[in-house]
């Protein structure tokens, strides 16, 4: 997240710092879709004028996390199922390509660096540290993009930005019952990299991303049924 925001705002570290805090709160669900973002309250919280807060919100608007309507208070952008599907359609293809690149081009040492993530993730999962597991998962995917060796693929993945992080965290939170399967799949994925099994690595990657999308779709179905009175 810091890398994305720092690249968007190179002139004011204070603005970047405020944007990071608000962005992290949105990604981790402490600020929910639709929540108002009161610039007066935020300026008091950060002990600054409203100007850096407004600039921070503009940065987050560019990343799709914040909506700033004319003459109204900014708020956390609501999640659209259509948007989720579009993002995941792009993401699944890029990550499957990355998996194939890792099998074919990454060094044994690079692949070993991925295995180093697995035990800490299991320990955090055992401690029910969802945020810890999430950020470790983000670091794992970033490392995959690095050792895949295709700068254009990495650039496009980065361009999906903070909105993707918000969706990934929400999917993990909604899909807690899949926590063990998610960890097991990641262990199998690293094993496929080590065995240089491109077909298995690509298949596992696709299945993991599609499962995240399915969690969203099921959540939307339940919400729609509740709204229509079909679910008690």
C-alpha positions in Angstrom: 0.0 0.0 0.0 2.8 2.4 0.9 4.4 1.9 -2.5 1.2 2.7 -4.4 0.5 5.9 -2.4 4.1 7.1 -2.4 4.2 6.8 -6.2 1.0 8.8 -6.4 2.2 11.6 -4.1 5.9 12.3 -4.1 5.8 15.8 -2.6 4.0 15.6 0.8 4.9 12.8 3.2 2.2 14.1 5.6 -0.5 13.6 3.0 0.9 10.1 2.2 0.9 9.2 5.9 -2.7 10.2 6.4 -3.7 8.4 3.2 -2.0 5.2 4.4 -3.8 5.3 7.8 -7.2 5.9 6.2 -6.5 3.4 3.4 -5.5 0.7 5.9 -8.6 1.3 7.9 -10.7 0.8 4.8 -8.8 -2.2 3.6 -9.0 -3.9 7.1 -12.7 -3.1 7.4 -12.4 -0.6 10.3 -14.0 1.8 8.0 -16.9 0.2 6.1 -18.3 0.9 2.6 -20.7 3.9 2.9 -19.1 5.3 6.1 -18.7 9.1 6.1 -15.2 10.6 6.2 -15.5 13.8 8.1 -12.5 16.1 7.2 -13.0 18.1 10.4 -12.8 15.1 12.6 -9.9 13.6 10.7 -7.9 16.9 10.8 -8.3 16.8 14.6 -7.2 13.2 14.8 -4.1 13.9 12.8 -3.5 17.3 14.4 -3.3 19.1 11.1 -5.4 21.4 8.9 -8.1 20.1 6.6 -5.9 20.6 3.5 -3.7 17.6 4.0 -6.7 15.5 4.8 -8.5 16.6 1.7 -5.4 15.8 -0.4 -5.1 12.4 1.2 -8.8 11.7 0.4 -8.2 12.7 -3.2 -5.3 10.2 -3.4 -7.6 7.5 -2.1 -10.4 8.5 -4.5 -7.9 7.9 -7.4 -7.4 4.4 -5.9 -11.1 3.7 -5.8 -11.4 3.5 -2.0 -13.1 6.9 -1.4 -15.9 8.7 -3.2 -16.0 12.5 -3.1 -19.4 13.7 -4.4 -19.9 17.4 -5.1 -21.0 19.5 -2.1 -21.3 16.4 0.1 -19.2 14.7 2.6 -16.7 12.1 1.3 -17.5 8.5 2.1 -15.9 5.0 1.7 -16.7 3.7 -1.7 -19.3 0.9 -1.8 -18.4 -2.4 -3.3 -20.1 -3.4 -6.6 -20.3 -7.0 -7.5 -19.9 -6.1 -11.1 -16.6 -4.3 -10.3 -15.5 -7.3 -8.2 -16.0 -9.6 -11.1 -14.1 -7.4 -13.5 -11.2 -7.0 -11.2 -11.0 -10.7 -10.5 -11.3 -11.6 -14.2 -8.1 -9.6 -14.8 -6.4 -10.7 -11.7 -6.9 -14.5 -12.2 -5.3 -14.4 -15.6 -2.3 -12.3 -14.5 -1.7 -14.5 -11.5 -1.9 -17.7 -13.5 0.6 -16.2 -16.0 2.8 -15.3 -13.0 2.6 -18.9 -11.7 3.7 -20.2 -15.1 6.6 -17.8 -15.2 7.8 -18.7 -11.8 7.9 -22.4 -12.7 9.8 -21.7 -15.9 12.2 -19.0 -14.9 12.6 -18.5 -11.2 15.7 -19.7 -9.4 15.5 -22.3 -6.6 16.5 -19.6 -4.2 13.7 -17.4 -5.3 11.2 -20.2 -4.8 12.6 -21.0 -1.4 11.8 -17.4 -0.4 8.1 -18.1 -1.0 8.3 -21.2 1.3 9.6 -18.9 4.1 6.1 -17.2 4.2 4.2 -20.5 5.0 5.0 -21.2 8.7 4.4 -17.6 9.9 1.1 -17.6 8.1 0.1 -20.8 9.8 1.1 -19.4 13.2 -0.9 -16.2 12.6 -3.9 -18.3 11.4 -3.7 -20.4 14.6 -3.7 -17.2 16.6 -6.8 -16.0 14.6 -4.8 -13.0 13.4 -6.8 -12.3 10.2 -5.0 -9.0 9.4 -1.6 -10.6 9.9 -2.5 -13.5 7.6 -3.8 -11.0 5.1 -0.8 -8.8 4.9 1.5 -11.9 4.8 -0.6 -13.1 1.8 -0.2 -9.7 0.2 3.6 -9.9 0.7 3.6 -13.5 -0.7 1.8 -12.4 -3.9 4.1 -9.4 -4.3 7.1 -11.7 -4.0 5.5 -14.0 -6.7 5.3 -11.0 -9.0 8.9 -10.0 -8.3 10.4 -13.5 -9.0 8.1 -14.0 -12.0 10.4 -11.6 -13.8 7.9 -9.9 -16.1 7.9 -6.2 -15.2 4.8 -5.5 -17.3 2.7 -8.2 -15.5 3.9 -6.7 -12.1 3.1 -3.2 -13.3 -0.4 -4.2 -14.3 -1.0 -6.0 -11.0 0.2 -2.9 -9.1 -2.1 -0.8 -11.2 -5.1 -2.6 -9.8 -4.2 -0.8 -6.7 -5.6 -0.5 -3.2 -9.2 -1.4 -4.3 -7.9 -5.0 -4.9 -6.5 -5.1 -1.4 -9.8 -4.1 0.0 -11.6 -6.8 -1.9 -9.0 -9.4 -1.0 -9.3 -8.6 2.8 -13.1 -8.7 2.6 -13.0 -12.0 0.8 -10.7 -13.4 3.5 -13.0 -12.1 6.2 -16.1 -13.5 4.6 -14.5 -16.8 3.9 -13.1 -17.7 7.3 -14.4 -21.2 6.9 -11.9 -21.6 4.0 -8.9 -20.6 6.1 -7.4 -24.1 6.3 -8.0 -24.8 2.6 -6.5 -21.5 1.7 -3.3 -22.3 3.7 -3.1 -25.9 2.3 -3.5 -24.6 -1.3 -0.7 -22.1 -0.8 1.5 -24.9 0.6 0.6 -27.1 -2.4 1.4 -24.1 -4.7 4.9 -23.7 -3.3 5.4 -27.4 -3.7 4.3 -27.2 -7.4 6.9 -24.4 -7.9 9.6 -26.5 -6.3 8.6 -29.5 -8.5 8.5 -27.2 -11.6 4.9 -28.4 -12.2 3.5 -25.6 -14.3 0.1 -27.2 -14.9 -0.5 -27.7 -11.1 0.8 -24.3 -10.2 -1.5 -22.6 -12.7 -4.5 -24.7 -11.7 -4.1 -24.0 -8.0 -3.6 -20.3 -8.6 -6.8 -20.1 -10.7 -8.8 -22.1 -8.2 -7.7 -19.9 -5.3 -8.6 -16.7 -7.0 -11.9 -18.0 -8.3 -12.9 -19.2 -4.8 -12.4 -15.7 -3.5 -14.8 -14.4 -6.2 -17.3 -17.1 -5.4 -17.3 -16.0 -1.7 -18.3 -12.5 -2.9 -21.0 -13.8 -5.1 -22.5 -16.0 -2.4 -22.4 -13.1 0.0 -24.2 -10.9 -2.5 -26.8 -13.6 -3.1 -27.5 -13.8 0.7 -27.7 -10.1 1.0 -30.1 -9.8 -1.9 -32.4 -12.6 -0.5 -32.4 -10.9 2.9 -33.4 -7.6 1.3 -36.3 -9.3 -0.6 -37.4 -11.2 2.6 -36.4 -14.6 1.3 -33.9 -15.2 4.1 -34.9 -15.0 7.7 
